[in-house]
Every structure is written in C-alpha cells, then in structure tokens.
Amino acid sequence: MRPARCLWLIVLGVVLGAGPVGGPAAAQTPINVSYQPALYWSVPYYIASERGFWQEAGLKPSFTTFPSGAPQVAAAGSKSWDVGGMGSAPAVLGAARFNLLTIGITNDESSGNLIMARDREADAILKDPASLKGKQLLLTTNSTGEYAALACLKKLGLARADMQVVNLGQAEIISAFTAGNGTLAGVWAPNNYTLEQRTGARTICTGKDAGTIIPGTLVVRADFAKEHPDLVARYLAVYLRAIAWEKAHPKETVEYMKKFYAQGGVTLPDKYLQVEIDTRPTFVLAEQLRLLDRSRGASTADTWYAALGEYLKSTGTLARVPDTKSFITDEYLKLVERDPKLKAFAEGK
C-alpha cells in the first residue's frame, strides 16, 4: 500500500471514530442544561449522568435547576442555559417571549397535574361543586398545574372567577395546605403524593379527568439551536437513550428515581414511584417523530400546544395564541434519525 493512501486511511479512521457517540475518548463539549428537580420527566437527566450517556455522546453538561417553569423561562432571556425540559405551558410562554423551540416531548403528564382537597371535604365538594364558590384555590400560575386546575374547574361547572386564586410556588402550596389554608390545592406530581402523606388529601380531578392533554416539553433556545444543531441532536439522543433505558429496566429506574427525588428533598414510598411510571407515558425516538409529524397536516403536538396557547391567552398572559409551526420543530429529532450511529445510541442499541 502506498504511504499516501495509508495516511489517508488513518485520518479517515480517526474522523469516523471521533463522532458524536465516540465512546470515552470523544471530546466532551460543554452544554448548559436546565430542568426542575425531583420530577419524573427530569429523571432521565440523572440516569444519563449515572450511566455515562452524556460522555458517550461527547457532551459535558452543566445543570441549572428551577422550582417551576416561570423563572426557568425568564432565565432563558439571559442565555443562562442552552437546552432543557419544562412544562408545556411555560414552553409556549417561552416561545412567545424568548424564542424557545419545542424539540421533543418528555412525557404525557395529564394524570400528574391535578387539584386536591382534604379528605374530610372531598366527598362534599364532589357532591356539590358549587360549594367551592368564594373559597381559596392555591396554585402556581402560568404552569401546567394551573392549566389542569382551570380545566378541572370547568368540568365541575365552575370558572376561575368563582374561586379566590392564590398564586404560590409548589413548596409553598404544600406548606400552606398542610397548615390548613386553602380549600383546593393545584399541584403536580410528586407534590400530590406529599400532600396525601401529610394531610390525607384526595384527588378531586386530574387533567386527564378533564379531557386535557398535558405534555412535558424538551426545549432549546432558538439562537443556540441555529449555532449548534449537532449539539442539540446529541442532547436529544442522550435524553431518548435514558428513556429507552428506563423502559428496559423498570425496577432499576425506581431505584434511580428514589435517589434523584431525595436529592430534591422529596422522599416517597416505592408505590408512588411506580404510580409515576404507570401513569406517565414516555416516548422513544420513533414515537417522538410521530407526535411531531406534519406530513398529513397539523401534528398531534400542534393540537396539544395550540390548546395551551388558548389557555395562556385566556388568563391574559399572552395577547395572542402563537402559531405552533413557529416554535415546534422535528428538525433535531430528524438529525438523530438520519445519523445511524446517533440513532442506534438514542434507541439503546
């Protein structure tokens, strides 16, 4: 073999070996990831760290956490993070205000956003929902929790104006409700399990009960996506790899959840952790692509997020409903699908 050809083959081998999933020797590119701790949809970030998936994808994540979506969205304006996960209501708000792009779905959390009442009052409320008029509803505004709560009030024949809405963070809601304040609490999992443990609270209605689909959202700053599409694709592949791993290892996933939730100050019995898994569908690469597919018109995701936009408009948070085509894109999922190595990694093969 001629020396020149030999040298060319060596160079080619190095290039192919240094791809985005190049193993431990791959360069570790920094990426800033934002999420909310002790939530089911953020468990994949923890699993990816524990299992070494970030390193396999050639990424070195720096994590920033937020108590809810609103401050997380606000932080996007200062470019303090690049990619992340959040509720779908904040994602729509972030699209309108800070050009956040929705690039994937973390889970269907329709059952995990709900309103609760104290056990001694629950039956009376369900028998006569009109008794809630003038009472306090504790919730976190501009959130999927509020979205579900308002849908539940509508199902019960009530409007937002029928109750006194008190805007509190989720930790504050737990403290206030435990202390005897408020008649209803609008929370999202796992805070509902904490309330059940501490106060014996019962679920009155979930988003699913009210016929409202509430997806969780994978997001990226539009400017970052434009500059680093390859990093966005790798980020998605890491998240999807963790989802695939969870589906293949349900028992181990519960153990990881237990550790991850404890880090966020939430300690729950295994039965609640299993409920999270059983009631919160997650989606692998092929399923993600179907949810965002517009080949036959509006996608399933378009329908979900358009409804969320209507909610934000109804509360006065947004002046108009943003066009879902302006902020929901499957471009980066398709980058994963088109790269054989990255696709196999995302699918856990």
DAURPE-V450815 format. One record per pair of residues at least 6 apart in sequence whose ideal C-beta (glycine too) atoms are under 7 Angstrom apart, sorted by sequence separation. I is the first residue (numbers start at 1). J is the second residue. If there is no record, write none. Layout:
BEGIN
i=[I;I]
j=[J;J]
END
This chain:
BEGIN
i=[36;48;54;66;75;94;125;139;140;153;176;195;261;293;312;336;337;35;54;95;124;125;139;153;207;225;246;261;292;313;336;18;117;168;177;187;283;291;313;66;91;291;292;309;35;139;150;185;291;336;91;192;310;33;137;173;220;309;309;72;173;258;306;64;166;185;254;257;64;69;73;170;174;69;72;76;177;218;306;254;305;69;70;73;174;178;184;254;69;73;77;85;170;174;178;218;76;177;302;305;73;76;253;73;132;137;139;141;302;28;129;136;137;140;250;301;31;33;35;37;129;135;136;137;138;139;140;29;33;36;129;133;135;137;140;28;29;30;31;32;33;34;35;36;132;134;136;138;140;24;27;28;29;36;113;132;26;28;30;32;34;36;113;23;113;114;115;21;109;113;138;21;22;36;246;292;20;115;149;293;20;34;138;292;138;243;146;244;34;145;243;289;292;145;42;145;41;138;144;240;289;136;137;240;288;136;34;136;137;138;139;33;135;138;285;289;32;35;93;137;156;32;33;34;35;155;31;33;132;285;31;90;132;152;285;89;90;152;89;155;89;155;87;88;151;154;87;152;89;148;152;285;148;151;151;285;148;285;284;148;41;147;41;117;148;40;117;147;41;116;115;116;115;144;115;116;190;40;68;70;194;114;69;68;113;193;112;116;190;112;114;126;190;109;116;125;193;122;118;119;118;119;122;190;118;119;117;116;117;116;190;116;117;189;116;114;115;215;115;114;213;114;113;114;113;111;110;236;110;111;236;110;233;237;232;236;248;68;113;67;68;110;233;67;110;229;233;244;245;67;110;241;244;108;109;237;241;229;240;108;109;225;241;237;107;233;237;105;106;105;106;105;106;105;104;102;103;103;102;103;101;100;101;100;101;99;99;101;94;88;91;88;88;91;87;88;103;87;85;86;85;104;85;86;103;84;83;83;82;82;79;82;76;40;83;38;83;147;150;147;112;111;112;111;109;108;107;108;107;41;59;107;142;58;59;57;105;59;57;57;105;54;104;53;105;53;53;48;48;48;51;44;47;105;44;47;44;47;31;29;44;102;31;50;47;20;46;43;92;20;43;46;88;92;43;88;92;89;93;88;92;38;89;96;38;89;93;93;102;37;38;96;101;102;103;37;38;95;100;38;101;103;104;92;103;95;40;40;57;56;21;21;19;20;21]
j=[42;54;60;72;81;100;131;145;146;159;182;201;267;299;318;342;343;42;61;102;131;132;146;160;214;232;253;268;299;320;343;26;125;176;185;195;291;299;321;75;100;300;301;318;45;149;160;195;301;346;102;203;321;45;149;185;232;321;322;86;187;273;321;80;182;201;270;273;81;86;90;187;191;87;90;94;195;236;324;273;324;89;90;93;194;198;204;274;90;94;98;106;191;195;199;239;98;199;324;328;97;100;277;98;158;163;165;167;328;55;156;163;164;167;277;328;59;61;63;65;157;163;164;165;166;167;168;58;62;65;158;162;164;166;169;58;59;60;61;62;63;64;65;66;162;164;166;168;170;55;58;59;60;67;144;163;58;60;62;64;66;68;145;56;147;148;149;56;144;148;173;57;58;72;282;328;57;152;186;330;58;72;176;330;177;282;186;284;75;186;284;330;333;187;85;188;85;182;188;284;333;181;182;285;333;182;81;183;184;185;186;81;183;186;333;337;81;84;142;186;205;82;83;84;85;205;82;84;183;336;83;142;184;204;337;142;143;205;143;209;144;210;143;144;207;210;144;209;147;206;210;343;207;210;212;346;210;347;347;212;106;212;107;183;214;107;184;214;109;184;184;185;185;214;186;187;261;112;140;142;266;187;143;143;188;268;188;192;266;189;192;204;268;188;195;204;272;202;199;200;200;201;204;272;201;202;201;201;202;202;276;203;204;276;204;203;204;304;205;205;304;206;206;207;207;206;206;332;207;208;333;208;332;336;332;336;348;169;214;169;170;212;335;170;213;332;336;347;348;171;214;345;348;213;214;342;346;335;346;215;216;332;348;345;216;342;346;215;216;216;217;217;218;218;218;217;218;219;219;220;219;219;220;221;222;221;222;225;219;214;217;215;216;219;216;217;232;217;216;217;217;236;218;219;236;219;219;220;220;221;221;224;221;189;232;190;235;308;311;311;279;279;280;280;280;280;280;281;281;216;234;282;317;234;235;234;283;238;237;238;288;238;288;238;291;241;242;238;241;242;245;239;242;301;242;245;243;246;231;231;246;305;235;256;256;230;256;256;305;234;257;260;304;308;260;305;309;308;312;308;312;260;311;318;261;312;317;318;327;263;264;322;327;328;329;264;265;322;327;266;329;332;333;322;333;327;276;280;345;345;341;342;341;342;345]
END
